[in-house]
Amino acid sequence: MQGNLPPEAQEKIEELQGLQETAQTVAVQKQEAESGLQEAETALDELDEIDEDTTMYRQIGDLFVETEFDEAESELEEKVSNLEIRLETLEKQEDRVQQQFESLQEELEGLLGGGMGGPAGPGGPGAGGA
């Protein structure tokens, strides 16, 4: 089917595919940031239950190094803050990609005479008759 498309339509399809890949990458990064944020917030909450004189360790690679309570708390608070900013940025990026995708899809539908969508959803290989 793609061999019969006008060059402009083929270009838009390639752009859509690129945006779809970008959206998937952003979604994975967002999921990782959410997971990291949840871990850091849980660890920070656990610090509230620990006596400040308790010997504490933090992991650096495969090693555990003794650390001070205040230092551990400060590092976790900074990590939470950074991850919240990262998550906010990824959400904005996700919204921009979605808007670009929808706009490009409308342009493509216009190039193809509006024959792509409709109430039944997008057509494609295998959709419909022979």
Summary of the structure (lengths in Angstrom):
residues: 130
radius of gyration: 24.1
end to end distance: 12.5
largest distance: 75.5
contacts: 292
relative contact order: 0.14
helix: 67%
strand: 8%
